[in-house]
Amino acid sequence: MTNLNSKAVASAADSAEMLAETAEQDGGPVRSGWRMLLPTMTPWLAVGLILIGSITLFGLLGPFLVGDPTTIRDQGLTGPSSEFWLGTTQTGQDVLAQLAYATRGSLQIGVIVGLLATALSSFFGIYGAYRGRAIDEAFSLLTNVFLVIPGLPLVIVISGFVPQESRGLWTIAVVLAVTSWAAAARVLRAQTLSVRSRDYVAASQVSGERSWRVIVVEILPNLLPVIASQFVFAVIAAILSEAGLSFIGLGASNSSTLGTMLFYAQNGFALPLGAWWWFIPPGLIIALFGMGLSLVNFSIDEIINPKLKNLRLHRKRARRALRLERELARGTRAENPAAGPTAEESAR
Amino acid sequence: MSYFLRKIGFYAVALWAALTLNFAIPRLLPGNPVDILLAKLQQRGGTVSPEARKAYALLLGGDDSEPLWNQYVRYLNNLMHGDLGVSVSYYPAPVTEVIGQSIPWTIVLVGLSTIIAAILGVGLGAFVGWKPGTWLDSLIPATTLLAAVPYFWLALLLTYLLARVLGWFPFQGGYDVVLTPGWNLEFIGSAIQYGFLPALTIVLASIGGWLLGMRNMMVSTLSEDYILTAEAKGLTPRKILRSYASRNAVLPSVAGFAISLGFVVSGSVITEQVFSYPGIGSRLLGAVQNNDYALMQGVFLFITLAVLGANLVVDLLYGLIDPRTRARN
């Protein structure tokens, strides 16, 4: 997701009109169109990107820097120390080492499920809406049915029936993807319906383009921000569901994720024994990573719904006005001390 | 009228799909419940005769000698009569009885906390979206942290802080075990005390979604022409907020109830496990751990029925409060 901000810094804090203007100046219409798809850099977006970046780095590089997470020592349940930064588990395993490997596992499943679910929702949402009539009816019925059937209980039942030996990473990923694509497909269908009826799509159809080309070239670019946002949500949902599944002992048998860590912490009585260093870090990583992705989504939302962006710009202007007013008030206070507080109050 | 018929028709289809899914899952997946149970029996030193195998197959309702279609018809027929089979882990109690004992706990816990979270979240969201630029509004992105927190981890955290460190609430369970369940003040008080932490977990973890959705809709609604008209008429801001902005902005939150309810139910299944709460989620997980397939499927069916029913009610209400939905169809 980090590539989203590559050019956004330049356009920070510009209004939509100014952005359009600058885009007009330095390039053709195609370029300005792509430029408008990039989110504007805001402090919250920066926080999100930093969170995602550092956790991803930790998951990618961490396992090379830490020791073996399975080594058993005779120092069980010691708190954070200079030797073990995050303490040890009941059997003396290094929590930090486990955390690094588990983060990698969770990110891996999140990305796999995110891609699978996005592919499914794009197919059912876009293709169905584009073809219309019977296919659309059938696809949207299927989507709505999958939407109302509660996902996790279904996943639990499926995982309960699959014997543990054949419950691998991919099985879990496919099951999670199959149960989580529906909400995104419904949004994509609505968007496709509105794009499909535009003139340039009709023109492309009339000129004899094949339907896959119309979808990929004419419709898909308009949906990219929506799909990006859906992908981000799918990754969060997948990491959360997988953590829940592993926590109750139904996760993939050959992988170690943050949920697996919490499973061992819960079954090793970390809670009654007060071993907070064992169960707090895994959940915190999930929460912070999810927060980072949601913050990125906020910025993508501003592209999908420009009203939100105008609001932010409006607010920014209001803040600037407030600051100016305060400075003015401070100026007058220096001359006339009695006028200060009233001016500040009215500004508020 | 056709709107209501369409909705009821859709939920009938969804119900049929859920029933069929429930029938298909054990037959499509690689693991055979009978084999798994027999393997467990052998591990404990039991001998497995063909008769025992046949008995187990009959007990689980999966007699493979019959053609699939007959099995399907009999399965639906059994469901009509409320026969979900016999639970293995609570033998000889029928599945419906086991579920009947645990479902009030979940309905009260999940229902109450969902309603509290929805009211609080929508109310706060309306307020925050109405007054853009306040310090509250700038805190909105921080609520994403709450939305991304795994339910069960929040449960662990709250238990650690409020039950272990501060000792305000009991660790786990649904009521004080020395009391007998009944409609007396002492028991209800105990149930509230035990249910507070699970409820707090669900409210905290689900409030962010409501708040964010409402706030975003509020922002979109505020730039509508009718808000401007209302302002131009000189209506008080409070009246505009209540009668014009909130009422229109809340519609997607109502329509999105389906998705949020699914999330809440999923989250609470695992939350119940953390608190060993005597609800339906703990039963489901217990069934999975004990290879109690009949109970597992029964619980899944009940959860699905409850979610479908709640959604049907919300959809019908939605048709009443928003006439446009009826007109469009």
HADDOCK unambig.tbl for C-alpha pairs under 7 A between the chains (distance, minus, plus):
assign (segid A and resid 145 and name CA) (segid B and resid 14 and name CA) 5.13 0.50 0.50
assign (segid A and resid 147 and name CA) (segid B and resid 259 and name CA) 6.78 0.50 0.50
assign (segid A and resid 148 and name CA) (segid B and resid 258 and name CA) 6.16 0.50 0.50
assign (segid A and resid 148 and name CA) (segid B and resid 308 and name CA) 6.40 0.50 0.50
assign (segid A and resid 149 and name CA) (segid B and resid 304 and name CA) 5.90 0.50 0.50
assign (segid A and resid 150 and name CA) (segid B and resid 262 and name CA) 4.77 0.50 0.50
assign (segid A and resid 150 and name CA) (segid B and resid 266 and name CA) 6.82 0.50 0.50
assign (segid A and resid 150 and name CA) (segid B and resid 304 and name CA) 6.27 0.50 0.50
assign (segid A and resid 151 and name CA) (segid B and resid 262 and name CA) 6.88 0.50 0.50
assign (segid A and resid 151 and name CA) (segid B and resid 266 and name CA) 6.87 0.50 0.50
assign (segid A and resid 152 and name CA) (segid B and resid 266 and name CA) 5.04 0.50 0.50
assign (segid A and resid 153 and name CA) (segid B and resid 266 and name CA) 6.33 0.50 0.50
assign (segid A and resid 153 and name CA) (segid B and resid 300 and name CA) 6.07 0.50 0.50
assign (segid A and resid 154 and name CA) (segid B and resid 300 and name CA) 6.81 0.50 0.50
assign (segid A and resid 157 and name CA) (segid B and resid 296 and name CA) 6.57 0.50 0.50
assign (segid A and resid 158 and name CA) (segid B and resid 25 and name CA) 6.68 0.50 0.50
assign (segid A and resid 160 and name CA) (segid B and resid 288 and name CA) 5.48 0.50 0.50
assign (segid A and resid 161 and name CA) (segid B and resid 26 and name CA) 6.35 0.50 0.50
assign (segid A and resid 161 and name CA) (segid B and resid 29 and name CA) 6.85 0.50 0.50
assign (segid A and resid 161 and name CA) (segid B and resid 31 and name CA) 5.87 0.50 0.50
assign (segid A and resid 162 and name CA) (segid B and resid 29 and name CA) 6.32 0.50 0.50
assign (segid A and resid 162 and name CA) (segid B and resid 30 and name CA) 6.26 0.50 0.50
assign (segid A and resid 162 and name CA) (segid B and resid 31 and name CA) 5.12 0.50 0.50
assign (segid A and resid 163 and name CA) (segid B and resid 31 and name CA) 5.33 0.50 0.50
assign (segid A and resid 240 and name CA) (segid B and resid 150 and name CA) 5.95 0.50 0.50
assign (segid A and resid 244 and name CA) (segid B and resid 270 and name CA) 6.78 0.50 0.50
assign (segid A and resid 271 and name CA) (segid B and resid 160 and name CA) 6.31 0.50 0.50
assign (segid A and resid 283 and name CA) (segid B and resid 150 and name CA) 6.94 0.50 0.50
assign (segid A and resid 283 and name CA) (segid B and resid 153 and name CA) 5.81 0.50 0.50
assign (segid A and resid 286 and name CA) (segid B and resid 149 and name CA) 6.84 0.50 0.50
assign (segid A and resid 287 and name CA) (segid B and resid 145 and name CA) 5.92 0.50 0.50
assign (segid A and resid 287 and name CA) (segid B and resid 148 and name CA) 4.96 0.50 0.50
assign (segid A and resid 287 and name CA) (segid B and resid 149 and name CA) 4.50 0.50 0.50
assign (segid A and resid 288 and name CA) (segid B and resid 145 and name CA) 6.56 0.50 0.50
assign (segid A and resid 290 and name CA) (segid B and resid 148 and name CA) 4.88 0.50 0.50
assign (segid A and resid 291 and name CA) (segid B and resid 144 and name CA) 5.27 0.50 0.50
assign (segid A and resid 291 and name CA) (segid B and resid 145 and name CA) 4.75 0.50 0.50
assign (segid A and resid 291 and name CA) (segid B and resid 148 and name CA) 5.89 0.50 0.50
assign (segid A and resid 294 and name CA) (segid B and resid 144 and name CA) 6.14 0.50 0.50
assign (segid A and resid 295 and name CA) (segid B and resid 141 and name CA) 6.57 0.50 0.50
assign (segid A and resid 307 and name CA) (segid B and resid 220 and name CA) 6.27 0.50 0.50
assign (segid A and resid 308 and name CA) (segid B and resid 219 and name CA) 6.90 0.50 0.50
assign (segid A and resid 315 and name CA) (segid B and resid 133 and name CA) 5.61 0.50 0.50
